Amino acid sequence: MHKNLYSLLFLLSAATVARAQVSPIIDRTDMPAVTTALPVDTMRISQAAAALPAGAPLLTQRGANQTWNYSTLVATSQTVDRYISVAATGAPIYQFTFGVLGGVNRATVASPEPLPLAGPGLPVITDPYQFYSVSAATAANQDYRSVGFGGTLGGLQVPLTYRSQAEQDVIYRFPLSFASRPDSSRSYFETPGALAATGYFSRRRKRVNTVDAWGTLTTPFGTFQTVRVVSKLADHDSIAFGGAPGTGFDVPLTREYKWLAKTHHVPVLTITTQVLAGRETITAVQYRDRYRRIVRTATRASAAEAAVAVYPNPLGTGPLQLAGLTGTTVTVKATDLTGRVLFALPLPVQQAGAAVPAAAFGEFRGVMLLTVQTDQGVAVRRVVRQ
């Protein structure tokens, strides 16, 4: 009888070990790296409507050995994430601030991404970059963090770092697995003097990361063994214009549900929510993907897709007007035809309209895709700037 009991315990133990081996362990090698030598589609990201398709798993589904089937997501637009070396930015000031001499601000990659400090009334910054660092393989405590930002203002590249190393935004700590305990970090940055004369912006953030599930995820791109990390972001922003006293406010609580898989370097699926009027509301859905021709049909059109208008088009050197909007704010993102992000701005809505300032387009000329996110859904417009 004892022999049978030992055999049963051995089988149960073996089954437990086998299950544990299925759960991925994410480490520093799974983070973004320089991608200049990789095919352009390596980091292609599809954006879907800010809502879960009928029959898709709820975000409350959590625990071990889960199955998430989001194969019915439909791409409404696409972008291409790029990660380059600091030297490839071509700006000596970035190499000094974030390069080998950057000390605690040294970055391992730079990414052309919109800055968190863009917004109405603030100086328009072109050619934006965000700088990230992954710990060295020999580091005792390993993580992946944001170390700063950069952009061009008045023809000059302006770097922006966090107030201290202890106040950098720690995005992940490694190793990261279903066995990881929740962790948190606090970060703080503010605009440098070069920007503060015309507009000041600061952000205090508390980030809490919780690994709440692992299992098999299916998207239109494929099927993956994943770990899900939920990042809760509590931000407090302060804004001031032209030397006037600043106004501080709490940003709606944001959660990022991120499914991470080995070797993919970016989340294979990210669903972002905000707590609006006491209710958790999906504000963005994006996933790793391949090139797809975006086809829009009447059955797929959201209310925003049918209502939003942009003019003039073609666009000259003036602002771009938006009409048919709902709510108090919209988010507008412009990409060129390669998927490169030109800008992303929150805009206030007045009398169902808003205006994208001419300075937001910088020196860009040609065809762009404009993605307008409203509380009724997403609208995508093709705009030509002459």
C-alpha positions as CSV (number, residue, x, y, z in Angstrom):
1,M,0.0,0.0,0.0
2,H,2.9,2.3,0.8
3,K,4.4,1.5,-2.6
4,N,1.2,2.6,-4.3
5,L,1.0,5.8,-2.2
6,Y,4.6,6.7,-3.1
7,S,3.8,6.0,-6.8
8,L,0.8,8.3,-6.7
9,L,2.8,11.0,-5.0
10,F,5.5,10.7,-7.6
11,L,3.0,11.0,-10.4
12,L,1.4,14.0,-8.9
13,S,4.8,15.6,-8.3
14,A,5.9,14.9,-11.9
15,A,2.6,16.4,-13.2
16,T,3.2,19.5,-11.2
17,V,6.7,19.9,-12.5
18,A,5.5,19.4,-16.1
19,R,2.8,22.1,-15.7
20,A,5.4,24.5,-14.2
21,Q,7.7,24.0,-17.2
22,V,4.9,25.1,-19.6
23,S,4.7,28.5,-17.9
24,P,7.2,30.8,-19.7
25,I,9.9,32.6,-17.8
26,I,10.6,36.0,-19.3
27,D,14.1,37.5,-18.9
28,R,16.3,40.2,-20.3
29,T,16.8,38.5,-23.6
30,D,13.1,38.8,-24.4
31,M,13.1,42.6,-24.3
32,P,13.4,44.9,-27.3
33,A,16.8,45.0,-29.0
34,V,18.3,46.9,-31.9
35,T,16.2,45.8,-35.0
36,T,17.9,47.6,-37.9
37,A,19.1,44.4,-39.4
38,L,15.7,42.6,-39.1
39,P,12.9,42.5,-41.6
40,V,10.5,45.5,-41.3
41,D,7.6,43.2,-40.3
42,T,9.5,41.9,-37.2
43,M,7.8,44.5,-35.0
44,R,4.6,45.2,-37.0
45,I,1.7,46.0,-34.6
46,S,-2.0,45.9,-35.5
47,Q,-4.5,48.1,-33.7
48,A,-8.0,46.8,-33.3
49,A,-11.2,48.4,-32.2
50,A,-11.2,49.4,-28.5
51,A,-13.7,46.6,-27.6
52,L,-13.6,42.8,-27.2
53,P,-15.1,40.9,-30.1
54,A,-18.2,38.8,-29.3
55,G,-17.2,35.6,-27.5
56,A,-13.7,36.7,-26.7
57,P,-12.4,35.9,-23.2
58,L,-13.1,38.5,-20.5
59,L,-10.2,40.3,-18.9
60,T,-11.1,38.8,-15.6
61,Q,-10.0,35.4,-16.8
62,R,-6.9,34.6,-14.8
63,G,-4.9,31.8,-13.2
64,A,-2.7,28.9,-14.3
65,N,-2.9,27.1,-17.6
66,Q,-5.5,29.4,-19.2
67,T,-6.6,29.4,-22.8
68,W,-7.4,32.8,-24.4
69,N,-8.8,32.9,-27.9
70,Y,-8.7,36.4,-29.4
71,S,-8.4,35.1,-33.0
72,T,-11.4,37.2,-34.1
73,L,-9.6,40.5,-33.5
74,V,-9.7,42.7,-36.7
75,A,-7.0,45.1,-37.6
76,T,-8.1,48.7,-38.1
77,S,-4.6,50.1,-38.6
78,Q,-1.0,49.1,-38.4
79,T,2.3,50.6,-37.2
80,V,5.8,49.3,-37.1
81,D,7.8,49.5,-33.9
82,R,11.5,50.2,-34.4
83,Y,14.3,49.9,-31.9
84,I,17.7,51.5,-32.8
85,S,21.0,52.2,-31.1
86,V,21.5,55.6,-29.4
87,A,24.2,56.4,-32.0
88,A,21.7,55.8,-34.8
89,T,19.6,58.7,-33.6
90,G,22.3,60.9,-35.1
91,A,22.1,63.5,-32.3
92,P,25.4,64.0,-30.3
93,I,23.4,65.3,-27.3
94,Y,21.5,62.0,-27.1
95,Q,24.8,60.1,-27.3
96,F,26.2,62.1,-24.5
97,T,23.0,61.8,-22.3
98,F,22.0,58.2,-23.1
99,G,25.1,56.7,-24.7
100,V,28.1,55.0,-23.1
101,L,28.8,58.2,-21.0
102,G,25.3,58.5,-19.8
103,G,25.9,56.7,-16.5
104,V,22.6,55.8,-14.9
105,N,20.7,57.2,-18.0
106,R,22.6,54.9,-20.4
107,A,20.1,53.3,-22.8
108,T,20.4,50.0,-24.7
109,V,17.8,51.0,-27.3
110,A,16.0,54.1,-28.6
111,S,12.6,54.0,-30.2
112,P,10.9,56.6,-32.3
113,E,7.7,56.9,-30.2
114,P,5.4,59.8,-29.3
115,L,6.3,61.5,-26.0
116,P,4.0,61.5,-23.0
117,L,4.3,65.2,-22.7
118,A,2.6,66.1,-26.0
119,G,-0.7,67.9,-25.7
120,P,-2.7,71.0,-26.5
121,G,-0.9,74.2,-25.5
122,L,2.5,72.5,-25.0
123,P,5.4,73.1,-27.4
124,V,5.2,70.9,-30.4
125,I,8.2,68.5,-30.4
126,T,9.1,66.7,-33.6
127,D,11.3,63.6,-34.2
128,P,10.4,62.1,-30.7
129,Y,12.4,59.3,-29.1
130,Q,12.0,57.2,-26.0
131,F,15.1,55.6,-24.5
132,Y,15.0,52.3,-22.7
133,S,17.6,50.2,-20.9
134,V,17.8,46.5,-20.1
135,S,20.1,45.4,-17.3
136,A,23.5,43.8,-18.2
137,A,23.6,40.0,-18.0
138,T,25.9,40.3,-15.0
139,A,23.7,42.6,-13.0
140,A,22.5,41.2,-9.7
141,N,19.1,42.8,-10.0
142,Q,17.8,42.8,-13.6
143,D,15.0,44.9,-15.1
144,Y,13.8,46.8,-18.2
145,R,13.1,50.5,-17.7
146,S,12.5,53.8,-19.3
147,V,15.5,56.1,-18.8
148,G,14.3,59.2,-20.7
149,F,13.0,60.9,-23.8
150,G,14.1,63.2,-26.5
151,G,12.7,65.4,-29.3
152,T,13.5,68.4,-31.6
153,L,12.3,71.8,-30.4
154,G,13.2,74.8,-32.6
155,G,15.7,72.8,-34.5
156,L,17.6,71.6,-31.4
157,Q,17.5,68.1,-29.9
158,V,16.4,68.3,-26.3
159,P,17.0,65.3,-24.0
160,L,14.7,64.7,-21.0
161,T,15.7,62.4,-18.1
162,Y,14.0,61.3,-14.9
163,R,14.8,63.2,-11.8
164,S,17.0,60.3,-10.5
165,Q,17.8,56.7,-11.2
166,A,15.5,55.7,-8.3
167,E,12.7,57.6,-10.0
168,Q,13.0,55.9,-13.5
169,D,10.0,53.9,-14.7
170,V,10.7,50.2,-14.1
171,I,8.6,48.4,-16.7
172,Y,9.5,44.8,-15.8
173,R,11.7,43.1,-13.2
174,F,13.3,39.7,-14.1
175,P,12.9,36.9,-14.0
176,L,9.2,37.3,-14.7
177,S,7.0,34.3,-14.4
178,F,3.7,33.1,-12.9
179,A,5.6,32.7,-9.7
180,S,6.6,36.3,-9.5
181,R,5.4,38.4,-6.7
182,P,3.7,41.8,-7.4
183,D,6.2,44.7,-7.6
184,S,6.0,48.4,-7.8
185,S,8.0,51.5,-8.7
186,R,7.5,55.3,-8.6
187,S,8.8,57.5,-11.3
188,Y,9.0,61.3,-11.9
189,F,10.1,63.5,-14.8
190,E,9.5,67.1,-15.8
191,T,10.2,69.3,-18.8
192,P,13.7,70.9,-18.9
193,G,14.2,74.7,-18.9
194,A,14.3,74.8,-22.7
195,L,10.6,73.8,-22.8
196,A,9.3,75.3,-19.5
197,A,9.4,78.8,-20.8
198,T,6.5,78.2,-23.1
199,G,5.0,75.1,-21.5
200,Y,5.7,72.9,-18.5
201,F,4.7,69.3,-18.0
202,S,5.5,66.8,-15.2
203,R,4.3,63.3,-14.4
204,R,4.5,61.3,-11.2
205,R,3.7,57.7,-11.7
206,K,3.2,54.7,-9.5
207,R,3.4,51.4,-11.4
208,V,2.3,48.2,-9.9
209,N,3.0,45.0,-11.9
210,T,1.1,41.8,-11.2
211,V,1.5,38.5,-13.0
212,D,-2.0,37.0,-12.8
213,A,-2.0,34.2,-15.4
214,W,-0.2,32.1,-17.8
215,G,-1.4,29.9,-20.7
216,T,-2.0,29.6,-24.4
217,L,-3.0,32.8,-26.3
218,T,-4.3,32.8,-29.9
219,T,-4.5,36.0,-32.0
220,P,-4.8,36.5,-35.7
221,F,-1.0,36.3,-35.8
222,G,-0.7,32.8,-34.2
223,T,-0.7,30.8,-31.0
224,F,1.8,31.4,-28.2
225,Q,2.7,30.2,-24.7
226,T,2.4,33.4,-22.6
227,V,2.6,35.0,-19.2
228,R,0.2,37.8,-18.5
229,V,1.3,40.9,-16.7
230,V,-1.2,43.5,-15.5
231,S,0.4,46.9,-15.1
232,K,-1.6,49.4,-13.0
233,L,-0.5,52.9,-13.7
234,A,-1.6,55.8,-11.4
235,D,-0.4,59.0,-12.9
236,H,-0.5,62.6,-11.6
237,D,0.2,65.3,-14.2
238,S,1.0,69.0,-13.9
239,I,0.7,71.4,-16.8
240,A,1.5,75.1,-17.0
241,F,1.7,77.6,-19.9
242,G,3.8,80.7,-20.4
243,G,5.1,80.9,-16.8
244,A,1.5,80.8,-15.3
245,P,0.9,78.6,-12.2
246,G,0.6,74.9,-13.0
247,T,-2.5,72.8,-12.8
248,G,-2.2,69.3,-11.3
249,F,-4.7,66.5,-11.9
250,D,-4.9,62.8,-11.6
251,V,-5.1,60.8,-14.9
252,P,-7.8,58.1,-14.9
253,L,-6.4,54.9,-13.5
254,T,-4.9,52.9,-16.4
255,R,-4.3,49.1,-16.6
256,E,-2.2,47.4,-19.3
257,Y,-3.0,43.7,-19.8
258,K,0.1,42.4,-21.5
259,W,0.7,38.9,-22.8
260,L,4.4,38.2,-23.1
261,A,6.0,35.3,-25.0
262,K,9.6,34.1,-25.3
263,T,11.8,35.6,-28.1
264,H,9.1,38.1,-29.3
265,H,10.6,41.2,-27.6
266,V,7.3,43.1,-27.4
267,P,3.9,41.9,-26.0
268,V,2.1,39.7,-28.4
269,L,-1.2,41.3,-27.2
270,T,-1.8,44.4,-25.1
271,I,-5.3,45.5,-24.0
272,T,-5.3,48.9,-22.3
273,T,-8.2,50.1,-20.0
274,Q,-9.0,53.2,-18.0
275,V,-11.4,53.7,-15.2
276,L,-13.9,56.2,-16.5
277,A,-17.0,57.2,-14.5
278,G,-16.2,54.4,-12.1
279,R,-16.1,51.7,-14.8
280,E,-13.2,49.9,-16.4
281,T,-13.3,50.8,-20.1
282,I,-11.2,49.4,-22.9
283,T,-9.3,52.2,-24.6
284,A,-6.9,50.4,-26.9
285,V,-6.2,46.9,-28.3
286,Q,-3.0,46.0,-30.2
287,Y,-1.2,42.8,-31.1
288,R,1.9,41.6,-32.9
289,D,1.0,40.9,-36.5
290,R,2.1,40.6,-40.1
291,Y,1.3,43.0,-42.9
292,R,-2.4,43.1,-43.7
293,R,-4.3,45.1,-46.2
294,I,-6.8,47.1,-44.1
295,V,-10.3,46.6,-45.6
296,R,-13.2,48.7,-44.3
297,T,-16.7,47.6,-44.9
298,A,-20.0,48.9,-43.7
299,T,-20.5,46.0,-41.3
300,R,-17.2,46.6,-39.6
301,A,-17.5,50.4,-39.4
302,S,-17.8,51.9,-35.9
303,A,-20.0,54.9,-35.2
304,A,-16.8,57.0,-35.3
305,E,-15.8,55.6,-38.6
306,A,-19.0,56.7,-40.1
307,A,-19.1,60.2,-38.5
308,V,-15.6,61.6,-38.3
309,A,-14.6,64.0,-41.1
310,V,-11.2,65.7,-41.7
311,Y,-10.6,68.8,-43.8
312,P,-8.9,70.3,-45.8
313,N,-7.6,67.3,-47.6
314,P,-5.2,67.6,-49.3
315,L,-3.7,69.6,-46.4
316,G,-1.5,72.6,-46.9
317,T,0.5,74.4,-44.2
318,G,-2.4,75.2,-41.9
319,P,-4.1,73.1,-39.2
320,L,-6.2,70.0,-39.9
321,Q,-9.8,70.3,-38.8
322,L,-11.8,67.3,-37.4
323,A,-15.5,67.2,-37.3
324,G,-18.2,64.8,-36.2
325,L,-16.5,64.1,-32.8
326,T,-18.2,63.0,-29.5
327,G,-17.0,63.3,-25.9
328,T,-14.7,65.9,-24.4
329,T,-11.3,64.7,-25.8
330,V,-10.1,62.5,-28.6
331,T,-6.7,60.9,-29.4
332,V,-5.2,61.5,-32.8
333,K,-2.3,59.5,-34.2
334,A,-0.6,60.0,-37.6
335,T,1.6,57.4,-39.3
336,D,3.3,57.4,-42.6
337,L,2.8,54.5,-45.1
338,T,5.7,52.5,-43.6
339,G,4.0,52.6,-40.2
340,R,6.3,55.2,-38.6
341,V,4.5,57.3,-36.0
342,L,4.6,61.0,-36.9
343,F,2.8,62.2,-33.7
344,A,0.1,61.2,-31.2
345,L,-1.9,64.0,-29.5
346,P,-4.8,64.2,-27.1
347,L,-7.1,67.0,-28.3
348,P,-10.0,68.8,-26.6
349,V,-13.4,68.6,-28.4
350,Q,-15.5,71.7,-28.7
351,Q,-18.8,71.8,-30.6
352,A,-18.0,68.3,-32.0
353,G,-14.8,69.5,-33.5
354,A,-11.0,69.7,-32.9
355,A,-8.0,71.0,-34.7
356,V,-4.5,69.4,-35.2
357,P,-2.0,72.2,-35.1
358,A,0.1,72.6,-38.2
359,A,3.3,72.3,-36.1
360,A,2.4,68.8,-35.2
361,F,3.2,67.6,-38.8
362,G,6.7,69.1,-38.7
363,E,8.3,69.0,-42.2
364,F,6.4,65.9,-43.3
365,R,5.0,65.9,-46.8
366,G,3.1,63.1,-48.4
367,V,0.4,60.5,-47.5
368,M,-0.4,59.7,-43.9
369,L,-2.9,57.6,-42.1
370,L,-4.8,59.5,-39.4
371,T,-6.3,57.3,-36.6
372,V,-8.9,59.1,-34.5
373,Q,-9.9,57.4,-31.2
374,T,-13.2,58.7,-29.8
375,D,-15.6,57.3,-27.2
376,Q,-17.6,55.8,-30.1
377,G,-14.7,53.9,-31.6
378,V,-11.9,54.4,-34.1
379,A,-11.9,56.2,-37.4
380,V,-9.0,56.0,-39.8
381,R,-8.6,58.6,-42.6
382,R,-6.0,58.9,-45.4
383,V,-4.7,62.5,-45.5
384,V,-2.3,64.1,-48.0
385,R,-0.1,66.9,-46.9
386,Q,1.2,69.0,-49.8
